[in-house]
Amino acid sequence: MRGRGWLLRLVIAFGFAQAAVSMARPAVSYRALALGADERAIGVIAGVYALLPLFAAVPLGRRTDHGRCAPLLPVGVLLIAGGCAAGGTANSLAAMAAWSGVMGLGHLCFVIGAQSIVARQSAPAEQDRDFGHFTIGASLGQLAGPVAAGLLVDGHEGATARTSALALTVAAGVAAVSLTSLWRIEHRAERVEGADHAKVPVHRILRTRGVPAGIFISLAVLSATDILTAYLPVIGEHRGIPPSVVGLLLSLRAAATIACRLVMTPMIRLLGRTALLTVTCLLAGLLCVGVALPVPVWGMAPTLAALGFCLGAGQPLSMTTVVRAAPPEARSTALALRLTGNRLGQVAAPVSAGLVAGAAGTAAPFAMLAVLLLGASALAVRDRGPRPAERAADAPAAPAPRRTPAT
């Protein structure tokens, strides 16, 4: 019986990769502001981060369904590091947007490979727990990254362009550290039975009950996290909040997300998966309205902490929902479709946020997020009721899926 060291190493690697991205995203916003960007331009740059991944997700998922997952991880790390390093030397908004897209493509490669490994190597009854632990790596990176970025960017008056470039360079180094944990993560001698079958059509996967709901909930939750990361610095600039304090607020949100994921298993036992998704999305939508209100920093802190806790459940539970609903031979493709939905949200939501911010002020994007999260809550209720695969997966003695030796 194999131990769980592979999952620990994967969490560590994901933590460093996500920390690099979480450092880079606010640093990109500050550098763009220093280069003369307005709210609309910030939204466009944030959207380009997701543009390349939007087209690459499904082909990468297809490849992963029929081959190994681990090679995507170092490729992703190198693209993240390269995008951060080049972004630190870019002197135009177009170049900033382009390197932001490279960074996003690297993050997509890493996440598709890592999520597929967790889905393939976790027993059905352990998927909620393992995906929850896996996403703790993301939360750890989101906890450390914004604080580091805020401290590095919070330089002297007029030095934001230089200090944001420094933050991006440091982020590239942080991403490279994750390479040290990428060993013996995937079981080389095994693959999921059915990997040689014909490709499952995308429309069939999307019509499977549970997959559309998981995709939309994930899109809504990630859009909330993404816009919060991109636009809290803008709110800070307008309200006179220093970058270091903005970084602490973003990290407080991430710490609360970690707390949620640490206690997610007992919360599922208490409430059930559907109720937990419904309640957390509903509360997160209401709390986004609270972020939009002109409250002082001491009022923003508990609001962001509560928001982070509520946002913590959506991502891992949506992963489990999609994996359990999808055909076994197309799980990586289904996860890639979920990531495509995420990236579509990351393209559309920031651009929309930039438009509404330019027209109605910097608080308007958070009202837009409230509507999105309330819609996710309603969809979670509509999709209630366990599917046969979920009932089997929740059984205490459920065995791991049978695997066959690779030839």
N, C-alpha and C positions, 0 to 999 in steps of 0.2 A: 504493500500500500504506500503510495507516494505521500510525502509531507506537503505542507503548504508554503514551503520556502519560495516557490515560484511566484506565488501571489504577493508575498512580502516584497520580493525584488521588483515585481511589476509596480506595486504601489510606490516604492521609493523612486523608481525611474519616472513614473508619471508625475510624482510630486515635483521633481526638479524640472521636467519639461513644462508642466503647467505653471510653475513659479516663473520660468523665463517668459512665457506668454503673458502672465499676469503682470509682470514688471513692464513688458514691452507695450501692452495696450494703452495704459494711461500715459506712458512716456511718449508714445506716438501722438496722443492727443495734445500733450503739452508742447511737443516739438512742432506740431502742425499749427498750434496757436501762435507760437513764436515766429513761424514763417508767414503769418498773416491769415490763417484760416478762420472762417466764421463757423457758426453752428451747422450750416448746410454742408460745408466742406468736411467738417468732422464726421458727419453722418455718412458721407460718401466714402471717406477713407475707412471708416469702420466697416462699411458694407463690402468694400473690395477685399477685406480680410477673408470673407466667406465666398467670394465669387469663383475663384479657381476650384476650391473644394466642391462647390455646387455641381460641377460637371465631372469631377473625378471620383466621387464617392461610390457610385454604383459599379463602374468598372473595377475599382479596387476591391469592392466586396465580392464580385464575381470571381476575381482571381483568388481571393482568400478562401472562398468556399471550396475551391478545387486545388488548393495547395497549402503551403505553410503560411503562418501568420507572422512569425517572429521577424522575417527580413524587413517588414514595413517599419519596425520600431527604430532602428538606427537611421534609416532613410528619413523618417520624420524628424528625428533629432537634428540631423545635419541641415535640413531645410529650415527648421526653426532658428537654429544658431546663425545660419547664413542670412536669413531675413532680418534678424535683429541687428547683426553686425553691419549689414549694408544700409539698413534704415538709419543707423546712427551717423552715417556719413552723407546721407541724402540731403540735398539743399533745395528741393522743390517739392511742392505738394504732390505732383504726379509721381515722382520717384518714391515718396513716402507711401503712396497708395500701392504702387507696384510691389514694393518689398513687404508691405503688410499682407498682400495676397500670397506671396511666397511663404511667409510665416504661417498663414492660415492653412496652406496646402500641407505643410509639414505637420501641423497639429492634427489634421485629418488623417494622414498616413499613420501616425502614432496611435490615434484613438481607434481606428478601424482594426488595426492589428491587435491592440491590447484587448479591446472588447471581445473580439472573436476568440482570443485565447481563453478569456474567462468563460465565455459561453461554451466552448468546446471541452474545457477541462474541469468544469464544475458539475457535480451531480445536480439533478433538477431540484431536489429539496434544499440545496445549498446556494442556489442562484441569487436569491434576494440578499443573503448575507454576503456572498462573494462580490456581487456587483456593488453593494453598499460599501464594503471595504475598499474595493477598487476606486470608487469615486472619492473616498477619503483622500487619496493621493492628489486628486484635482483640488480638493478643498484645502489641503495643506499648502499647495502651490498658490492658491488664491489668497491664503492667509499671509504668507511671507512675501509674495511678489509685490503687492501694492505698497506695503510698508517700506520695502527696500526702494521701490521706485520713488515714493514720496520723499524719502530722506535724501536720495541722490538728486532729485529735481529741485528740491527746496533750497535753491541757491540764492545768490544776491540778486537784487533788482536788475532786470535786463539780461541776466545770465541764463535764462530758461533754455535757450537753444543749445548752449554748451552742456548744461547739466542733463538735459533730456537725452542728448547724444551719448553722454557717459552712461546713463541708465540703460540705454539700448545695448551698448557694448558689454556691460556687465551681464545683462540678460543673456547674451550669446554665450558667455562663459558658463552661466548657470545651466543652460540647456545642455552644453557639452558634458557636464558632470553626470547626467543621467545615463550616459553610455557605460559608466562603470558598473551599473546594476543589470545590464541587459545580457545576462548569461544564464543558460539552462532554465529559461522561462517556459519554452514550449517543449512538450514531449515529442521528440523527433520521430520516435518509432511508431506513432499512432496517428490516425486520422479518423474523422467521423465516417461511419459507414454510409454509403450513398453519395460520397463525394464525386464518384465517376458518373453519376446519373446525368441525364439531360438537364439543361438549365431550366429552372422554374421561371416562367414568364413574370415580369415585373407586375403586370396587371393582376395576376393571380395572387401574388403576395399582398398587394395593396387592397385586394378585396377580402382578404382573410380577416375575420372578426378579431378585433383587438389591435391589429397593426395600425390602422389609421388613427385610432384614439391614442395609442402610444406615441406615434409620430407627432401629433398635434400637441399633446401635453408636453413632450420634450421640447418642441419648438417654442412653446409659450414660456416655459421655465428658463430655457437657455437665453431667449431674447431678453427676459427680465434681467438676468445676470449680466448679459453683454451690454445692454444699454446703461445699466447701472454703472458698470466699469467705465464706459466711454463718456457718460454725461455727468457723473458726480464731479469730476474735475471741472467741468464747465460751470456747474452750479457753484462749486467752490470759488471759482474766479469771480462770479457775479456777486456772491455773498461775502467775499473777503476771507474765505477759509483757506489757510495755508495748505500747500500740497502735502506736507507731512501729516497734517490732520486728516485730509481726504484719504490718504493711504491707510491711516489707522482705522477710519470708518469702514473702508472696503475690507480690511482684514478682520474687523469685528464681524461683518456679515459672513465672511468665510468661516470664522471660528464657530459661529452659530450653526452653519451648515454641517460642519464636522460633528458637532454635538448631536444634531438630528440623525446623522447617519450611524453614529455609535449606538443610538437607542432605537433604531428603526425596526429591528426584529421584534422586540417586545411591543412596539406600537402597532405593528401589523397583527400580532396575536391579539391585542386588545381591541383594535378597531376593524381590522380587515383591510386588505389592499385598496379596495374601491373607496371605502370611507376615508382612509388616510389621504389618498390622492385628492378626493373631493374637498375635504376640509382644508388641506394645506394650500391648494390652489386658490380657494375662496379667500382665505385669510391673507395670502400673499397679494391678491388683487387689491384688497382693502388697504393693506399696508403701503402699497405703491402710491396710493392717494396721499398717505401721510408723509411720504418722502417729498411729494410735490408741494406741500404746505411750507410757508416761510417760517419754519421753526428754528430756534437756535441750535447750536451743535449738541448741547446736552439733551435736546429733544430728539435730534436725529439719531443719536447713538442707540437708544433702546428700540427705536423704530426699525433701524437697519438690522439690529440683532434678531428681532422677531421675524423680519422679512427673510433673513438668511436661514433661520430655522425652518420656516415654511417652505422655502425653495429647496431644501435639502432632500426631500423625499422624491421629488418629481423625476430626476434623472435616473437614479438606479431602478426605481419601480417601472419606469417606461422601458428600460432595457430588458428587464425580466418579462414584461408584458409582451414585447415584440418577439423575444427569443422563444417564449412558450407558444405563441400563436403561429409563428412561421413554420413552414415545412422544415424538417431537420436538415435536408440537403441544401437549404437556402437561408440558413440563419445569418451568415455573414452578410449576404445580400440584403436581408431584411434590416439588419443593424446599419448597413450602409444607406438604405433608404431612410431610416430614422435620422442618420447624420445628414443626408441630403435635405430633409425637412429642417433640421437645425440650421444648416447653412443657408437655406432659402430664407429662414427667419432672420439670420444674421445679415443677409443682404437687404431684405425688404424692411426689417424693423429699424435699423439705424438710419437708412435713407428717409423712411417715413418720419422717424423721430427728428431728423434734421429739418425736414420740411415744416413739421408742426412747431418745432422749437423756433425756427425763423419767423413763423407767422404768429405764434401765441406765447412765446417765451420759453425759457429753459425748463420750466416745470411741466410743460405739456406732454413730453414723451412719457412721463411716469403715469399720467392719466391714460394714455394710450395702452401702456402695459397693463393697467388695472383691467381694462376691457378685455384684453387678450387672456389674462389669467382667469377672469370670471368665465370666459368661454370655455377654457380648459376644464374648469371645475364642472360646468354643465355637461361637457362631453364625458367626463369620468363617471358621472351619475348615469348617463344614458347607456354607457357601455358596461353597466354593472352585471354581475352574474358570472360565475366561473365557467370557463370553457373546459371540455374534457381533459385537454392537456394540462391545464392548471390544476384540476382536481388530482390528476395522477402525480403532478410535480409536488403538490403540497402534502402528499402522503408521507408519514414519518419514515417509512422503510423504503422509499422510492430508490431504486438502484440507478447508478450512472448509466448513460446510454452506451450500448455495446459498441466497441471500437474494433477495427480490424488492422492488422499490421500493414504498414506501407510496403508496396512492392517496388 
